[in-house]
Amino acid sequence: MCRGATVETTTPGPARAADAAERETKTAKAKGLIPLTSMLQNLMKNNTTCRGAREGASGAIDLDPWRAYNFSSARRSEGRGGVSMVRSKVFVGCRLYSGFMPRVVHEAFVVFDGKVVFCGSREEALSVGSHLRADVVDLDGLTVMPKFVDAHAHLGELALKEGMVDLEGSRSLDELLGRLRSFAEAKPHLPVVFGYTFDHEEMRERRLPSASDLDRAVPDRPAIALRKCLHVGTINSAAMRLFDPAIFKPPFAELDEEGRPTGVVKEDLIWEVREKLSSLLSREDHLELMEEGLRRVSLKGVGAVGYVSCRREFLNVLLELEARGRLPMLVSCYMPPEELFDLHEALSLRGGLRAGNVWITGIKMFADGSLGARTAWLGEPYSDAPEGRGLKLSETSYLLEMASRAEAMGLQVAIHGIGDAAIDQILEVYGKLSRVRELRHRIEHASVLRGDQLERVADLGVALSVQPRFILGDWWVAQRVGLNRLRDVYRLKSPLRRGVLVGFGTDCPVERIDPWETVYAAVARGDRECLDLARHTPEERLTLEEALFCYTDGSSRIIRADGVVGGMGVGFRASFCAYEKDPFELDPSELKDLQPAISSDKLLEG
């Protein structure tokens, strides 16, 4: 059933918000968490009475998370991650790219109190630094660039993948089950086993595993194996027993010939299953997994993330990590609409909310599924499954009601749309709103985008959040949509030419957060992998400057953090990486292997 088909359409008032807060408090206390609403109310109260909350230029309220609670492990004097921060440093002996399109190059820069205060020549930088009594750091010829901004990631899932079973690259069912079995035997204390992110198209059997398959690997507790798109997966018998059997029915669950559930679940149902299984983990499990996942992302050269489909429980985790000084990057959160609206009511907000590195920016909704699961909603049937066109996941009336309410609150709207029929629906919704360009309402993925739709996107001022790494990961896309539709698949260059705001993400853990693989995919477009997409759409390749612009400045605008991250100009956060090789001097084939030599995390330590 589509979202909105039977949804309550009454605007939630204080009573409903209070009920939601009470339910959350009970759940949070059971897990040992501080209730999210209480945490944010204390933040607002303490900031108002102690120093005054400020309303940012975007209409969001800026708060100081250190004033929420005195966590025993949090000492502000230690700075981020318990490391003493030096107030000012001069960096010389480098080639700094402070921005792209146009490419801006400097030989030195100055950082004061965590921000860039000067970019220019060595002599000028040293002069500025002398007035600040700054330490001087010679980077010995390294190339410096702003950290990347990943506009679309699932951090809760990333955290689980980092701490659970990595199924990526499994070439057979036996290999997949072997990885699950080995992990389960090594971690008998865990109450649930998650496996990420296999691709059955790459397995010998070319089929999804069943519940009985997973039972062979993990018979003693709930387990789930998720396909790389996260829109379809398989649960074992122990996991199925946690739910009412009546929920396992098409189109969101597969049945065998005798009408029994196979364990394969998708779309709305797989979200419900994942949430339930995730709730079996403890508070400390979630905190440790999230911190480790974000640490690894930061080491790859990412300085900010757009966290889509962020549930309240994970927002709670992020806020607690931030209050402890353990959140290494800016996280811009997009929540399910009902959850954010209840929170908005409870806090009497007019726009977003910014608590240190945790920003509540907007809502995330779904119009369709994925090409990998054949649930993306296409205008014409799938070429390799002509009996279907995918799934419509939300009624237009529902999307319009939620988007209108969000817009009235000053919140950004992000709607997942992969198939062209889904994009038609999203554009119909955005065409009825009045602040699309101002709030930068987004289409997530826009994987099959017709030429007429691109014109409409440009006219309305819709932003596109795209994932170039899909070009390599979805190597089978020509079989899915047919050669005649390839011109519409994974457009990159044509939106830029039309003046559309384009930002890059990975949809991790669907694809790895490895920024230079994304850059390589945007520049090479599968040419060296001999993909049909490269042969039929060479005009959609980006230059290196364009790719870096989209993955820094473009993505920062997409998550509404422009001027803060995604650049190294004066006033930006000093969030950067230094490389031994200059990417502009490399062959495109070498880009995917580029890794930071050192980052601002280390260079700004005392």
C-alpha positions as a Python dict, from the first residue, in 0.01 Angstrom:
ca = {
    (1, 'M'): (0, 0, 0),
    (2, 'C'): (129, 349, -88),
    (3, 'R'): (214, 592, 186),
    (4, 'G'): (-83, 819, 225),
    (5, 'A'): (-341, 568, 109),
    (6, 'T'): (-479, 534, 461),
    (7, 'V'): (-269, 793, 644),
    (8, 'E'): (-428, 1029, 895),
    (9, 'T'): (-422, 1375, 739),
    (10, 'T'): (-513, 1584, 1045),
    (11, 'T'): (-238, 1825, 1142),
    (12, 'P'): (-83, 1696, 1466),
    (13, 'G'): (-149, 1929, 1755),
    (14, 'P'): (7, 1961, 2102),
    (15, 'A'): (-179, 1654, 2230),
    (16, 'R'): (-33, 1429, 1963),
    (17, 'A'): (313, 1578, 2009),
    (18, 'A'): (286, 1519, 2384),
    (19, 'D'): (180, 1159, 2325),
    (20, 'A'): (476, 1106, 2094),
    (21, 'A'): (714, 1256, 2351),
    (22, 'E'): (573, 1030, 2625),
    (23, 'R'): (618, 720, 2408),
    (24, 'E'): (971, 828, 2322),
    (25, 'T'): (1059, 887, 2687),
    (26, 'K'): (951, 535, 2781),
    (27, 'T'): (1148, 383, 2491),
    (28, 'A'): (1457, 592, 2561),
    (29, 'K'): (1461, 514, 2932),
    (30, 'A'): (1432, 143, 2855),
    (31, 'K'): (1749, 175, 2643),
    (32, 'G'): (1934, 404, 2884),
    (33, 'L'): (1914, 700, 2644),
    (34, 'I'): (1826, 1057, 2729),
    (35, 'P'): (1490, 1125, 2559),
    (36, 'L'): (1549, 1328, 2243),
    (37, 'T'): (1275, 1583, 2307),
    (38, 'S'): (1404, 1642, 2660),
    (39, 'M'): (1760, 1679, 2535),
    (40, 'L'): (1663, 1942, 2278),
    (41, 'Q'): (1433, 2125, 2521),
    (42, 'N'): (1723, 2148, 2766),
    (43, 'L'): (1950, 2266, 2488),
    (44, 'M'): (1709, 2545, 2398),
    (45, 'K'): (1649, 2641, 2760),
    (46, 'N'): (2017, 2645, 2855),
    (47, 'N'): (2124, 2832, 2543),
    (48, 'T'): (1851, 3091, 2592),
    (49, 'T'): (1934, 3151, 2958),
    (50, 'C'): (2311, 3110, 2943),
    (51, 'R'): (2413, 3281, 2620),
    (52, 'G'): (2110, 3317, 2396),
    (53, 'A'): (2024, 3085, 2108),
    (54, 'R'): (2092, 3249, 1774),
    (55, 'E'): (1878, 3225, 1465),
    (56, 'G'): (2099, 3153, 1166),
    (57, 'A'): (2065, 3302, 819),
    (58, 'S'): (1866, 2997, 708),
    (59, 'G'): (1609, 3043, 984),
    (60, 'A'): (1754, 2753, 1183),
    (61, 'I'): (1818, 2788, 1557),
    (62, 'D'): (2187, 2744, 1647),
    (63, 'L'): (2248, 2575, 1983),
    (64, 'D'): (2550, 2470, 2187),
    (65, 'P'): (2521, 2096, 2265),
    (66, 'W'): (2776, 2119, 2545),
    (67, 'R'): (2514, 2297, 2756),
    (68, 'A'): (2259, 2014, 2731),
    (69, 'Y'): (2396, 1772, 2991),
    (70, 'N'): (2718, 1732, 3181),
    (71, 'F'): (2818, 1391, 3050),
    (72, 'S'): (3087, 1239, 3266),
    (73, 'S'): (3308, 1182, 2961),
    (74, 'A'): (3262, 1530, 2814),
    (75, 'R'): (3510, 1804, 2898),
    (76, 'R'): (3482, 2098, 2668),
    (77, 'S'): (3832, 2215, 2744),
    (78, 'E'): (3963, 1907, 2568),
    (79, 'G'): (3789, 1991, 2240),
    (80, 'R'): (3679, 1739, 1978),
    (81, 'G'): (3760, 1382, 2068),
    (82, 'G'): (3942, 1483, 2386),
    (83, 'V'): (4224, 1650, 2193),
    (84, 'S'): (4356, 1995, 2287),
    (85, 'M'): (4312, 2229, 1991),
    (86, 'V'): (4567, 2496, 1896),
    (87, 'R'): (4394, 2826, 1824),
    (88, 'S'): (4600, 2933, 1523),
    (89, 'K'): (4840, 2789, 1265),
    (90, 'V'): (4998, 2905, 942),
    (91, 'F'): (5032, 2643, 668),
    (92, 'V'): (5296, 2707, 403),
    (93, 'G'): (5476, 2505, 137),
    (94, 'C'): (5158, 2370, -20),
    (95, 'R'): (4929, 2403, -319),
    (96, 'L'): (4586, 2486, -179),
    (97, 'Y'): (4278, 2446, -395),
    (98, 'S'): (4031, 2655, -198),
    (99, 'G'): (3753, 2602, -452),
    (100, 'F'): (3664, 2477, -800),
    (101, 'M'): (3476, 2623, -1097),
    (102, 'P'): (3676, 2838, -1111),
    (103, 'R'): (3979, 2662, -972),
    (104, 'V'): (4136, 2885, -708),
    (105, 'V'): (4497, 2812, -603),
    (106, 'H'): (4701, 2952, -312),
    (107, 'E'): (5040, 2870, -163),
    (108, 'A'): (4958, 2928, 203),
    (109, 'F'): (4668, 2972, 444),
    (110, 'V'): (4600, 3062, 807),
    (111, 'V'): (4364, 2889, 1049),
    (112, 'F'): (4236, 3059, 1363),
    (113, 'D'): (3991, 2903, 1609),
    (114, 'G'): (3901, 2628, 1365),
    (115, 'K'): (3827, 2855, 1068),
    (116, 'V'): (4019, 2974, 763),
    (117, 'V'): (4105, 3342, 811),
    (118, 'F'): (4346, 3394, 522),
    (119, 'C'): (4447, 3236, 189),
    (120, 'G'): (4722, 3377, -29),
    (121, 'S'): (5099, 3402, -61),
    (122, 'R'): (5353, 3264, 185),
    (123, 'E'): (5475, 3610, 283),
    (124, 'E'): (5125, 3743, 350),
    (125, 'A'): (5026, 3431, 545),
    (126, 'L'): (5333, 3455, 767),
    (127, 'S'): (5256, 3822, 831),
    (128, 'V'): (4899, 3741, 936),
    (129, 'G'): (5024, 3454, 1148),
    (130, 'S'): (5273, 3670, 1333),
    (131, 'H'): (4991, 3892, 1456),
    (132, 'L'): (4809, 3580, 1581),
    (133, 'R'): (5123, 3429, 1734),
    (134, 'A'): (5050, 3125, 1523),
    (135, 'D'): (5261, 2813, 1483),
    (136, 'V'): (5402, 2761, 1133),
    (137, 'V'): (5359, 2426, 957),
    (138, 'D'): (5552, 2352, 635),
    (139, 'L'): (5354, 2100, 428),
    (140, 'D'): (5655, 2025, 207),
    (141, 'G'): (5482, 2042, -129),
    (142, 'L'): (5157, 1862, -40),
    (143, 'T'): (4835, 1942, -227),
    (144, 'V'): (4556, 2064, 2),
    (145, 'M'): (4185, 2046, -74),
    (146, 'P'): (3864, 2092, 124),
    (147, 'K'): (3718, 1772, 262),
    (148, 'F'): (3437, 1621, 60),
    (149, 'V'): (3071, 1662, 146),
    (150, 'D'): (2861, 1346, 102),
    (151, 'A'): (2508, 1474, 41),
    (152, 'H'): (2326, 1141, 78),
    (153, 'A'): (2424, 870, 326),
    (154, 'H'): (2253, 634, 570),
    (155, 'L'): (2472, 665, 877),
    (156, 'G'): (2274, 423, 1092),
    (157, 'E'): (2316, 155, 828),
    (158, 'L'): (2680, 249, 776),
    (159, 'A'): (2743, 209, 1148),
    (160, 'L'): (2584, -134, 1147),
    (161, 'K'): (2778, -242, 839),
    (162, 'E'): (3108, -134, 993),
    (163, 'G'): (3037, -336, 1307),
    (164, 'M'): (2854, -632, 1155),
    (165, 'V'): (2901, -856, 850),
    (166, 'D'): (3033, -718, 521),
    (167, 'L'): (2876, -927, 245),
    (168, 'E'): (3001, -709, -40),
    (169, 'G'): (3177, -908, -311),
    (170, 'S'): (3018, -1244, -223),
    (171, 'R'): (3036, -1454, -536),
    (172, 'S'): (2810, -1738, -426),
    (173, 'L'): (2541, -1821, -173),
    (174, 'D'): (2784, -2046, 13),
    (175, 'E'): (3032, -1759, 49),
    (176, 'L'): (2759, -1526, 176),
    (177, 'L'): (2637, -1780, 430),
    (178, 'G'): (2993, -1859, 536),
    (179, 'R'): (3056, -1494, 624),
    (180, 'L'): (2735, -1477, 826),
    (181, 'R'): (2813, -1803, 1007),
    (182, 'S'): (3169, -1703, 1095),
    (183, 'F'): (3055, -1371, 1238),
    (184, 'A'): (2770, -1525, 1439),
    (185, 'E'): (3003, -1783, 1590),
    (186, 'A'): (3260, -1515, 1679),
    (187, 'K'): (2997, -1282, 1835),
    (188, 'P'): (2763, -1506, 2037),
    (189, 'H'): (2673, -1218, 2271),
    (190, 'L'): (2509, -1005, 2001),
    (191, 'P'): (2127, -1040, 1999),
    (192, 'V'): (2098, -991, 1622),
    (193, 'V'): (2314, -1029, 1310),
    (194, 'F'): (2309, -781, 1021),
    (195, 'G'): (2475, -856, 688),
    (196, 'Y'): (2550, -579, 431),
    (197, 'T'): (2560, -531, 118),
    (198, 'F'): (2554, -829, -120),
    (199, 'D'): (2455, -811, -486),
    (200, 'H'): (2281, -1126, -607),
    (201, 'E'): (2357, -1018, -966),
    (202, 'E'): (2722, -1094, -890),
    (203, 'M'): (2654, -1433, -728),
    (204, 'R'): (2672, -1764, -908),
    (205, 'E'): (2310, -1848, -826),
    (206, 'R'): (2177, -1505, -939),
    (207, 'R'): (1900, -1519, -680),
    (208, 'L'): (1820, -1372, -340),
    (209, 'P'): (1880, -1600, -40),
    (210, 'S'): (1577, -1739, 144),
    (211, 'A'): (1495, -1766, 514),
    (212, 'S'): (1587, -2134, 507),
    (213, 'D'): (1926, -2041, 357),
    (214, 'L'): (1995, -1793, 639),
    (215, 'D'): (1879, -2048, 898),
    (216, 'R'): (2172, -2266, 797),
    (217, 'A'): (2413, -1986, 890),
    (218, 'V'): (2237, -1824, 1187),
    (219, 'P'): (1979, -2057, 1344),
    (220, 'D'): (1982, -1923, 1701),
    (221, 'R'): (1887, -1553, 1676),
    (222, 'P'): (1738, -1299, 1433),
    (223, 'A'): (1944, -1224, 1124),
    (224, 'I'): (1904, -1016, 809),
    (225, 'A'): (2103, -1001, 486),
    (226, 'L'): (2054, -679, 291),
    (227, 'R'): (2108, -636, -80),
    (228, 'K'): (2331, -342, -164),
    (229, 'C'): (2038, -115, -258),
    (230, 'L'): (1890, -161, 96),
    (231, 'H'): (1545, -183, -64),
    (232, 'V'): (1530, -562, -51),
    (233, 'G'): (1677, -829, 172),
    (234, 'T'): (1616, -1159, 349),
    (235, 'I'): (1543, -1239, 713),
    (236, 'N'): (1575, -1575, 882),
    (237, 'S'): (1305, -1769, 1066),
    (238, 'A'): (1402, -1628, 1407),
    (239, 'A'): (1351, -1275, 1274),
    (240, 'M'): (1020, -1367, 1113),
    (241, 'R'): (889, -1489, 1449),
    (242, 'L'): (920, -1136, 1588),
    (243, 'F'): (638, -1016, 1363),
    (244, 'D'): (272, -1085, 1300),
    (245, 'P'): (267, -1340, 1012),
    (246, 'A'): (-6, -1135, 844),
    (247, 'I'): (242, -863, 745),
    (248, 'F'): (430, -1098, 511),
    (249, 'K'): (228, -1050, 195),
    (250, 'P'): (289, -903, -153),
    (251, 'P'): (403, -662, -280),
    (252, 'F'): (641, -612, 15),
    (253, 'A'): (708, -981, 90),
    (254, 'E'): (764, -1273, -144),
    (255, 'L'): (567, -1597, -111),
    (256, 'D'): (653, -1944, -239),
    (257, 'E'): (425, -2157, -456),
    (258, 'E'): (232, -2272, -149),
    (259, 'G'): (174, -1916, -29),
    (260, 'R'): (433, -1923, 252),
    (261, 'P'): (676, -1632, 312),
    (262, 'T'): (1020, -1696, 169),
    (263, 'G'): (1187, -1446, 401),
    (264, 'V'): (1245, -1195, 121),
    (265, 'V'): (1112, -851, 219),
    (266, 'K'): (1131, -517, 44),
    (267, 'E'): (1052, -145, 55),
    (268, 'D'): (810, -43, 336),
    (269, 'L'): (835, -379, 508),
    (270, 'I'): (1212, -400, 506),
    (271, 'W'): (1228, -57, 673),
    (272, 'E'): (997, -183, 947),
    (273, 'V'): (1203, -500, 989),
    (274, 'R'): (1533, -312, 1002),
    (275, 'E'): (1401, -74, 1265),
    (276, 'K'): (1277, -361, 1482),
    (277, 'L'): (1601, -559, 1458),
    (278, 'S'): (1810, -249, 1522),
    (279, 'S'): (1615, -187, 1843),
    (280, 'L'): (1752, -515, 1981),
    (281, 'L'): (2096, -354, 2014),
    (282, 'S'): (2189, -159, 2326),
    (283, 'R'): (2260, 214, 2362),
    (284, 'E'): (2632, 152, 2397),
    (285, 'D'): (2627, -71, 2088),
    (286, 'H'): (2478, 212, 1883),
    (287, 'L'): (2713, 476, 2022),
    (288, 'E'): (3024, 267, 1958),
    (289, 'L'): (2914, 159, 1611),
    (290, 'M'): (2824, 514, 1503),
    (291, 'E'): (3146, 662, 1637),
    (292, 'E'): (3361, 402, 1463),
    (293, 'G'): (3169, 436, 1136),
    (294, 'L'): (3208, 813, 1130),
    (295, 'R'): (3576, 788, 1225),
    (296, 'R'): (3640, 573, 920),
    (297, 'V'): (3444, 811, 697),
    (298, 'S'): (3647, 1105, 825),
    (299, 'L'): (3974, 924, 751),
    (300, 'K'): (3863, 887, 388),
    (301, 'G'): (3848, 1265, 354),
    (302, 'V'): (3481, 1342, 420),
    (303, 'G'): (3405, 1648, 634),
    (304, 'A'): (3026, 1661, 627),
    (305, 'V'): (2736, 1426, 553),
    (306, 'G'): (2370, 1456, 464),
    (307, 'Y'): (2208, 1183, 679),
    (308, 'V'): (1887, 1082, 500),
    (309, 'S'): (1607, 886, 667),
    (310, 'C'): (1752, 970, 1010),
    (311, 'R'): (1524, 822, 1275),
    (312, 'R'): (1481, 989, 1613),
    (313, 'E'): (1676, 717, 1792),
    (314, 'F'): (1980, 780, 1570),
    (315, 'L'): (1944, 1156, 1605),
    (316, 'N'): (1963, 1092, 1979),
    (317, 'V'): (2287, 897, 1928),
    (318, 'L'): (2438, 1178, 1719),
    (319, 'L'): (2349, 1442, 1978),
    (320, 'E'): (2501, 1237, 2257),
    (321, 'L'): (2822, 1184, 2060),
    (322, 'E'): (2836, 1558, 1989),
    (323, 'A'): (2782, 1643, 2354),
    (324, 'R'): (3071, 1411, 2443),
    (325, 'G'): (3292, 1577, 2182),
    (326, 'R'): (3310, 1258, 1976),
    (327, 'L'): (3138, 1363, 1652),
    (328, 'P'): (3412, 1430, 1393),
    (329, 'M'): (3207, 1606, 1125),
    (330, 'L'): (2897, 1808, 1045),
    (331, 'V'): (2587, 1591, 1000),
    (332, 'S'): (2282, 1744, 830),
    (333, 'C'): (1979, 1528, 912),
    (334, 'Y'): (1667, 1457, 705),
    (335, 'M'): (1401, 1279, 910),
    (336, 'P'): (1077, 1093, 828),
    (337, 'P'): (813, 1368, 816),
    (338, 'E'): (586, 1249, 1096),
    (339, 'E'): (879, 1212, 1337),
    (340, 'L'): (1017, 1558, 1259),
    (341, 'F'): (676, 1727, 1270),
    (342, 'D'): (607, 1587, 1617),
    (343, 'L'): (949, 1711, 1731),
    (344, 'H'): (886, 2047, 1567),
    (345, 'E'): (556, 2084, 1754),
    (346, 'A'): (708, 1986, 2087),
    (347, 'L'): (989, 2241, 2052),
    (348, 'S'): (778, 2518, 1890),
    (349, 'L'): (1034, 2561, 1612),
    (350, 'R'): (998, 2785, 1308),
    (351, 'G'): (1273, 2628, 1100),
    (352, 'G'): (1558, 2384, 1134),
    (353, 'L'): (1777, 2330, 1438),
    (354, 'R'): (2155, 2331, 1461),
    (355, 'A'): (2325, 2184, 1767),
    (356, 'G'): (2698, 2204, 1705),
    (357, 'N'): (2776, 1945, 1440),
    (358, 'V'): (2420, 1808, 1436),
    (359, 'W'): (2182, 1995, 1207),
    (360, 'I'): (1812, 1910, 1163),
    (361, 'T'): (1756, 2032, 809),
    (362, 'G'): (1452, 1871, 653),
    (363, 'I'): (1234, 1571, 577),
    (364, 'K'): (1296, 1265, 360),
    (365, 'M'): (1023, 1074, 172),
    (366, 'F'): (1004, 800, -89),
    (367, 'A'): (830, 796, -426),
    (368, 'D'): (967, 459, -540),
    (369, 'G'): (1228, 189, -479),
    (370, 'S'): (1547, 80, -657),
    (371, 'L'): (1652, -46, -999),
    (372, 'G'): (1837, -336, -838),
    (373, 'A'): (1519, -465, -673),
    (374, 'R'): (1310, -370, -980),
    (375, 'T'): (1097, -151, -752),
    (376, 'A'): (1199, 181, -910),
    (377, 'W'): (882, 318, -1073),
    (378, 'L'): (938, 347, -1448),
    (379, 'G'): (720, 502, -1714),
    (380, 'E'): (767, 195, -1936),
    (381, 'P'): (818, -172, -1832),
    (382, 'Y'): (1156, -308, -1732),
    (383, 'S'): (1343, -444, -2032),
    (384, 'D'): (1451, -757, -1844),
    (385, 'A'): (1115, -802, -1666),
    (386, 'P'): (846, -664, -1900),
    (387, 'E'): (564, -770, -1668),
    (388, 'G'): (636, -483, -1429),
    (389, 'R'): (715, -112, -1402),
    (390, 'G'): (816, -107, -1035),
    (391, 'L'): (632, 27, -730),
    (392, 'K'): (465, 356, -649),
    (393, 'L'): (544, 394, -279),
    (394, 'S'): (356, 713, -189),
    (395, 'E'): (34, 878, -297),
    (396, 'T'): (79, 1219, -454),
    (397, 'S'): (-160, 1372, -201),
    (398, 'Y'): (56, 1243, 85),
    (399, 'L'): (379, 1379, -64),
    (400, 'L'): (215, 1716, -128),
    (401, 'E'): (69, 1742, 223),
    (402, 'M'): (398, 1655, 394),
    (403, 'A'): (603, 1877, 161),
    (404, 'S'): (365, 2172, 208),
    (405, 'R'): (384, 2143, 586),
    (406, 'A'): (762, 2118, 577),
    (407, 'E'): (790, 2420, 349),
    (408, 'A'): (563, 2624, 577),
    (409, 'M'): (804, 2539, 862),
    (410, 'G'): (1107, 2648, 660),
    (411, 'L'): (1230, 2290, 624),
    (412, 'Q'): (1396, 2142, 317),
    (413, 'V'): (1223, 1852, 137),
    (414, 'A'): (1412, 1553, -3),
    (415, 'I'): (1219, 1291, -202),
    (416, 'H'): (1370, 966, -325),
    (417, 'G'): (1297, 926, -696),
    (418, 'I'): (1486, 680, -916),
    (419, 'G'): (1245, 589, -1197),
    (420, 'D'): (1109, 847, -1440),
    (421, 'A'): (747, 785, -1333),
    (422, 'A'): (846, 862, -974),
    (423, 'I'): (1022, 1179, -1089),
    (424, 'D'): (705, 1287, -1273),
    (425, 'Q'): (520, 1253, -943),
    (426, 'I'): (783, 1451, -749),
    (427, 'L'): (784, 1731, -1006),
    (428, 'E'): (406, 1748, -985),
    (429, 'V'): (440, 1800, -609),
    (430, 'Y'): (720, 2055, -633),
    (431, 'G'): (529, 2242, -903),
    (432, 'K'): (261, 2321, -643),
    (433, 'L'): (506, 2460, -384),
    (434, 'S'): (630, 2818, -363),
    (435, 'R'): (979, 2799, -203),
    (436, 'V'): (1147, 2522, -406),
    (437, 'R'): (1448, 2725, -519),
    (438, 'E'): (1482, 2911, -187),
    (439, 'L'): (1482, 2600, 33),
    (440, 'R'): (1660, 2385, -230),
    (441, 'H'): (1408, 2103, -231),
    (442, 'R'): (1582, 1791, -356),
    (443, 'I'): (1529, 1485, -572),
    (444, 'E'): (1737, 1196, -442),
    (445, 'H'): (1910, 991, -712),
    (446, 'A'): (1717, 1104, -1026),
    (447, 'S'): (1856, 790, -1189),
    (448, 'V'): (1627, 779, -1495),
    (449, 'L'): (1570, 1143, -1589),
    (450, 'R'): (1410, 1224, -1924),
    (451, 'G'): (1504, 1537, -2115),
    (452, 'D'): (1166, 1702, -2059),
    (453, 'Q'): (1198, 1634, -1686),
    (454, 'L'): (1542, 1795, -1678),
    (455, 'E'): (1392, 2112, -1823),
    (456, 'R'): (1124, 2111, -1554),
    (457, 'V'): (1387, 2054, -1282),
    (458, 'A'): (1581, 2357, -1406),
    (459, 'D'): (1270, 2577, -1435),
    (460, 'L'): (1152, 2495, -1080),
    (461, 'G'): (1498, 2528, -922),
    (462, 'V'): (1499, 2170, -789),
    (463, 'A'): (1835, 2040, -660),
    (464, 'L'): (1962, 1697, -765),
    (465, 'S'): (2140, 1471, -517),
    (466, 'V'): (2311, 1210, -736),
    (467, 'Q'): (2546, 913, -685),
    (468, 'P'): (2808, 873, -962),
    (469, 'R'): (2940, 553, -801),
    (470, 'F'): (2615, 386, -917),
    (471, 'I'): (2761, 401, -1268),
    (472, 'L'): (3011, 133, -1170),
    (473, 'G'): (2799, -54, -915),
    (474, 'D'): (2495, -83, -1143),
    (475, 'W'): (2691, -228, -1434),
    (476, 'W'): (2376, -421, -1537),
    (477, 'V'): (2161, -109, -1585),
    (478, 'A'): (2151, -143, -1965),
    (479, 'Q'): (1975, -478, -1923),
    (480, 'R'): (1725, -325, -1678),
    (481, 'V'): (1613, -29, -1886),
    (482, 'G'): (1726, -115, -2239),
    (483, 'L'): (1963, 71, -2468),
    (484, 'N'): (1695, 314, -2585),
    (485, 'R'): (1664, 461, -2233),
    (486, 'L'): (2034, 474, -2148),
    (487, 'R'): (2055, 840, -2254),
    (488, 'D'): (1836, 921, -1952),
    (489, 'V'): (2037, 718, -1697),
    (490, 'Y'): (2272, 882, -1443),
    (491, 'R'): (2283, 1223, -1607),
    (492, 'L'): (2565, 1441, -1472),
    (493, 'K'): (2680, 1692, -1733),
    (494, 'S'): (2345, 1795, -1877),
    (495, 'P'): (2201, 1914, -1541),
    (496, 'L'): (2512, 2130, -1484),
    (497, 'R'): (2474, 2280, -1831),
    (498, 'R'): (2116, 2374, -1746),
    (499, 'G'): (2227, 2549, -1429),
    (500, 'V'): (2082, 2286, -1193),
    (501, 'L'): (2231, 2259, -845),
    (502, 'V'): (2399, 1916, -835),
    (503, 'G'): (2559, 1753, -533),
    (504, 'F'): (2725, 1414, -494),
    (505, 'G'): (2665, 1141, -239),
    (506, 'T'): (2727, 769, -212),
    (507, 'D'): (2403, 640, -58),
    (508, 'C'): (2636, 450, 172),
    (509, 'P'): (2641, 172, 265),
    (510, 'V'): (2481, 107, -77),
    (511, 'E'): (2817, 220, -215),
    (512, 'R'): (3135, 272, -14),
    (513, 'I'): (3217, 622, 107),
    (514, 'D'): (3543, 639, -84),
    (515, 'P'): (3534, 987, -236),
    (516, 'W'): (3789, 935, -508),
    (517, 'E'): (3601, 634, -644),
    (518, 'T'): (3302, 864, -681),
    (519, 'V'): (3515, 1128, -855),
    (520, 'Y'): (3663, 863, -1084),
    (521, 'A'): (3317, 732, -1175),
    (522, 'A'): (3197, 1084, -1262),
    (523, 'V'): (3502, 1154, -1479),
    (524, 'A'): (3552, 815, -1649),
    (525, 'R'): (3185, 702, -1655),
    (526, 'G'): (3275, 335, -1683),
    (527, 'D'): (3483, 378, -1997),
    (528, 'R'): (3773, 167, -1870),
    (529, 'E'): (3525, -94, -1746),
    (530, 'C'): (3374, -112, -2100),
    (531, 'L'): (3024, -37, -1975),
    (532, 'D'): (2737, 21, -2217),
    (533, 'L'): (2660, 344, -2035),
    (534, 'A'): (3004, 485, -2124),
    (535, 'R'): (2969, 392, -2491),
    (536, 'H'): (2620, 536, -2529),
    (537, 'T'): (2645, 851, -2311),
    (538, 'P'): (3002, 988, -2332),
    (539, 'E'): (2859, 1342, -2333),
    (540, 'E'): (2763, 1301, -1964),
    (541, 'R'): (3123, 1268, -1843),
    (542, 'L'): (3242, 1544, -1614),
    (543, 'T'): (3577, 1719, -1608),
    (544, 'L'): (3775, 1679, -1288),
    (545, 'E'): (3699, 2039, -1192),
    (546, 'E'): (3326, 1979, -1236),
    (547, 'A'): (3334, 1657, -1033),
    (548, 'L'): (3526, 1818, -746),
    (549, 'F'): (3293, 2119, -752),
    (550, 'C'): (2985, 1895, -724),
    (551, 'Y'): (3139, 1691, -440),
    (552, 'T'): (3240, 1997, -237),
    (553, 'D'): (3058, 2323, -309),
    (554, 'G'): (2758, 2157, -477),
    (555, 'S'): (2701, 1908, -198),
    (556, 'S'): (2744, 2173, 70),
    (557, 'R'): (2467, 2376, -94),
    (558, 'I'): (2251, 2065, -123),
    (559, 'I'): (2269, 2009, 256),
    (560, 'R'): (2236, 2385, 319),
    (561, 'A'): (2583, 2418, 469),
    (562, 'D'): (2739, 2643, 205),
    (563, 'G'): (2993, 2884, 344),
    (564, 'V'): (3060, 2643, 630),
    (565, 'V'): (3199, 2330, 462),
    (566, 'G'): (3287, 2233, 105),
    (567, 'G'): (3551, 2502, 54),
    (568, 'M'): (3865, 2652, 202),
    (569, 'G'): (3793, 3019, 149),
    (570, 'V'): (3797, 3275, 429),
    (571, 'G'): (3526, 3199, 685),
    (572, 'F'): (3497, 2827, 611),
    (573, 'R'): (3566, 2560, 868),
    (574, 'A'): (3925, 2441, 844),
    (575, 'S'): (3818, 2097, 722),
    (576, 'F'): (4076, 1977, 471),
    (577, 'C'): (4301, 1696, 352),
    (578, 'A'): (4656, 1702, 215),
    (579, 'Y'): (4768, 1469, -65),
    (580, 'E'): (5110, 1366, -190),
    (581, 'K'): (4986, 1383, -550),
    (582, 'D'): (4798, 1662, -724),
    (583, 'P'): (4482, 1510, -875),
    (584, 'F'): (4500, 1751, -1170),
    (585, 'E'): (4832, 1593, -1269),
    (586, 'L'): (4700, 1235, -1264),
    (587, 'D'): (4551, 1016, -1533),
    (588, 'P'): (4179, 957, -1463),
    (589, 'S'): (4249, 589, -1400),
    (590, 'E'): (4471, 687, -1104),
    (591, 'L'): (4207, 897, -929),
    (592, 'K'): (4022, 608, -767),
    (593, 'D'): (4333, 506, -571),
    (594, 'L'): (4407, 853, -431),
    (595, 'Q'): (4409, 869, -50),
    (596, 'P'): (4484, 1154, 195),
    (597, 'A'): (4836, 1170, 336),
    (598, 'I'): (4710, 1366, 636),
    (599, 'S'): (4402, 1565, 731),
    (600, 'S'): (4303, 1868, 936),
    (601, 'D'): (4209, 1635, 1222),
    (602, 'K'): (4578, 1567, 1281),
    (603, 'L'): (4728, 1891, 1156),
    (604, 'L'): (4524, 2104, 1397),
    (605, 'E'): (4609, 1897, 1703),
    (606, 'G'): (4827, 2052, 1971),
}
